[in-house]
Amino acid sequence: MKFNIVFGPGKADFFTSNIAYTRKFMDIKDNSENTHLTYAFNDKPLTHKFLSMWPEYRRQQIENFKSTEILNYHYNYYPTVSAPALLQAKKEMNETLDELRTFGYEIPDALYLNNDVNDPENHKLNELHFVFETELLKLDWNTNPNYKQLYSLFEKVNNVVHFIELTPQTEVAWQNLDRHSNFNMAIRTNSMSKYYELQDEDYADFGQPLGGDLVADFSTVGKDLFVCSCTNDVELVHRNSVNQQRYLTDYVFLMFSTHKLDPWMHRNHFKWCEDNKVGDYLDYNAPMYKPGRHVLGKNEQGLITGKDFYDNVIARTPTLLGCYLSQDDGTPIF
């Protein structure tokens, strides 16, 4: 089987979630204006579970959306950092915080970002992400008349935080930064509640995704321990607010990157845990805390880097139209 993603002409926002409503999405795959990406699946056990559960997830989504013809996607882009983009991201974060204040949220002045593109302000980003996580979980669709707008605002906080976290840390890193070296994408379907809960053995193949990979999305509000170690977020550990991936969903993450396999990833992660006495708060050697993500497959068009993805897809067709499984010959299944 293959995983298929279809893009079309239009506009997309790189600093917040985009929404796509697709009617009869099977009809879009042969449109000459569109771009079609395919992924071949690997033979890992959790990948087989993803494939076995996809048809049921798709049926549940259609049922939840009250339509046999319409599918609903939320998707986010994570482009390569640059000085102008970082400056724009900080500006948009501050404007988002201003807007949240109009809804009564008490955002301290100290969390507003400065205009220094060389300063990632990690302490502020970690706190802003904590605000996103805690406040988003409090939102109630049934009782809050501003749910949609607030959800969008908190999603934007999350998106911009993760973008600014990529700020190069040294002058050498800035000099070596390749334009569009990374350009990633997350695709989420309409929210559901009947997802498969991961068991200890399901974390066995978690590792470092590389350029061209199709990844089982984190699908969790908050940060896991590995991201905490990457962002030096000791405070989140002390708050007992680390959230590991617990479910296998139909959400996917597309990785396009020039990064090479890091042989020191595990060593550096566990050293950070040891140095910061993480063991006093949780068992970081338990299977669910294994660093990384589960890779489902590889892009068949040979798109590896962010530049590949931008030049061949985003520059001409930045709008997501839909995703589906097919037979190896391209015949749609779900």
N, C-alpha and C positions, 0 to 999 in steps of 0.2 A: 504493500500500500504506500501511497504518497500523501504528504500534507501540502495543500495548495493554498496560496494567498494571492488575492487579486487586488490590484491598485488601479485607480483611475485618475483622470485629470481633476483639478480643483485646487483648494487651498487647505492648509493644515497649520495649526498653531504648535510651535515647538516647545512652549513653556507651560502647557496645561493639557488636560484630556480633550480629545476630539471624540465626537460621537458619529456613528454611521448607522443608518437604518436601511437595510437592504431588502427589497422585495424580489422574490423569486431569484435568489442570488445565483442559482445555477446558470441562468441565462447570460450572466455577465462574462463568463470565462472566455468566450470567443470574440469579444469586441476588440477590434484592431487598435482602438485608442488605449486599451488597458495594458498593464504589465502583469505578467503571471510568474510567480515564483513557486518552485516546487522543492520539497525536502524529502530525502530518503531516510527512513527510520533505521535506527540501529537495533540490535538484537538483545538489548538489556531487559531484565525482568520487569522493571517499572515502566519501560516503554510499551511492553506488551499489555500491561494493565491500562495504560493510557488509551491504547487502540481499542481494547475491549470495552472500555467505558464511554468512549466518545459518542456512539450512537444514542445511548441513554441520556447523556448530558445534552445532546442536541434536541432530543424529544422533550426533555424537561424545559429547556430554554424556550422552545416554541410554545409549550403549554403555559409557562409563566408569563409570556408576552401576549397571551390571549389571541394568537394568530397562527394560522398554518402557513402563512406566506412571508411574514416579516421576521428578520433576525436583527438583533441590536448588538452593536459593538462599541466599546470604549477603547481608545488607543492613545498611547503616548509615545512621542519621539524623544530620544536622548542624544542630541547631536554632539559633535566634538566641541570642546571649549575653545574659545578665542577671546581676546581682550574685549572686542565690541560686544560679543555675545554675553560674556560675564557681566559687563556693565549693564546691559539690558536686563539680564536676569535679576540682578540686585535691585534695579529700579522696579521691576515688576513684582518682586517679593514685597518691597515696601508699600507699593500701591495695594497689594493684596491684604497686607496687615491693616492698612487704613480702612479698607472696605470691611474687614472683619470687625473692626472697632465700631462701625456704624450699626452692627447687629448686637452690640453690647458686650463683645468679648474684650477683656482687659489685657491688651498686649503691651507689655512694658516697653518704654522707649529704648531700653538697653538691648532689645532684640532686633531693632532695626539695623539694616546692613549699611556699611559705609561704601564709598565710591572707589575703593582701592582694589583693582582687579587682581593684584598680587596677594591679597589677603583673603584666604578662604573663610576666615572667621568660624572655624570649626566648632568652637564652644557655642556660638549662637545657632549654628545649623543643627547641632545635636539637640538643643533646647527647642528649636522650632519644630523639629521632627517629632519630639515628644508631645508638643502641643497638638500637632496634626493628629498623632495617634490617639491621644486621650479624648480630644474633642470630637473626632470623627466617630469614635465608638459610642459617644453619647447621643449622636443624632438619631432622631426617631421619625421615620417617614410618616407615621400615623398622627403624630401630635405637633410636629413643627411645620408650619405653613411655608417656611423658607428653606425647606430641606434641600431642594435641588440646587439652589444658589449657594448655600453653605457647603454642600458636598463638593461642588465645583471649586469653591475657594480653598477648601482644605486639601483637595487633590492638587491644586496648583502649588500650595506650600510644599507638599511632598515632592512634586516634580522638580521645582526649582532648587530645593535643598540638594537633591541627588545630582543635579547638574553642577551646582557650584562646588560640591565636594570633589569634583574632578580638576579643580584649579591646580596647575603645576606648582610644586612646592619650592623650586629653585630656579635661578636664572638659566641654568643649563637645561632644565626640563622645558622651560619656555622656548629656548632656542631650538630644541629638538622636536618640538610639537609639530606633527604633521597635520595639515588641514584635512579634515574628515577622516582622521585615522580611526576614530570610533564613531559609529552612528547606529544606535540601537533602538529597538522598538518593543513595546509591550502591547499585547492585544488581549482584551478581556471581553467576555460575552456578558449577557444579562445576568444579574446576580441570582444565585441559587443557594439551596441549603442542603442538598443531598449528595455531597461529594465524598469520594473515598478517603478515609482517614489513613494516613501513612502508618505502617508498622515498622518496628526496628530494622527489619531486613530491607526495607525500601530505601533506606539511606545509604546502602552499601556502595552504590555507584556515584554518589554525589562527588563532584570535583570541579575543576576550573573550566568553564565554557571558553571556547575560542572563536575566532572569526568564522562566520559561515554557519554557526551552530543554531539549531532550533532547541530551545530550552523550556523545560516545564517551569512555568512562571512561579515565583515565590507565593503569590496568591494569599498574602497575609498582611494585615495592617501592622506596621511597626518594623523593628529591626531584629534580625537574628544575631547570634553571637559572632558569627564571622564578620558581618558588616560592622558590628561594634568594634571588633579588633582593627578593621581597616580604617575606621574613622576615630579610633581612640576614644570611644564613648564609654568610659568607665562608669559614668554617672548612671547610665541606663541599667547597667548590671547591679549597681548599688540600690537602685529603685525596684529591683526584682521585676523589671518590665521588658526583659528580653523575650521576643516572640519567635519561635522556630516555625519553619514550614511544617504544617500538620496535615495538609490535604493535597491530593492530586486532583487538579481541576482541568477544565478545558482552556484555561488561559495559557498563552505561550509568550515567550520572550525571544526576539530575534537579535542575535549578537553579530555585529560586524566590527572587526577590530584588527589592528596590527600587532596586538599583544601576543607574546609567545608564552608557551607553557612555563609557569613559574615553579621551578623545582624546590623553592624554599617556602611555598605558600603554607603548607601544613606546619612546617617548623616555626615560621614567624608567628602564625596564629597561636599555636600552643605556648610559645614563649611569652606572647602578650598575656595569655590567660594566666600563666604561672607568675609573671612579674606583677600582675595586678590582683593576685589572690582571688581570681574568679571562682576557684573551688570552694571558697567560703560561702558562696551564694548559690551555685548550681554545679551539677556533675558534668563538666565540659567534655569528659571522655565518653559520655553516653552516646549511642548511635545517632540520636536525633540532632546532636550538636556537631556532627561531621561538617567541616567547612565546604562550601561550594553549592552547586545546583546540579540537578539531574539533566543531562543532555539527552534529547530525544532523537536527533538526527542531524543531517548535514545538507546544506544548500546544493542543489544540482546545477545551478547556473554558473557556479564558480565564483560567486560573489563572496569575498572574504573580508575586505576592509570597509571602513566607513565610506571611503571615497568610492568604492565599487557600488555600494548601496545607494549613495547619493546620486552618482552620475547615471546609473542605469535604472533607478526607480524613482527616487524622490524628486529629482530635478524636473521630471516630466509628468509623473503621476503620484502626487503626494497624498492622495485620498484613499483610505482603505475602503474596499468594497465588500470583502467577505473572505471567509476561510472554509475549506471543506476537505474531506478525505476522498481519495480516489483509488481505483485500482492502478496497477503499475502502468497500464496503457492509457491512463487519464480519464477513464470512465468514472463519473462521480458516484460516490456511495452515500455520504452524509455531509 
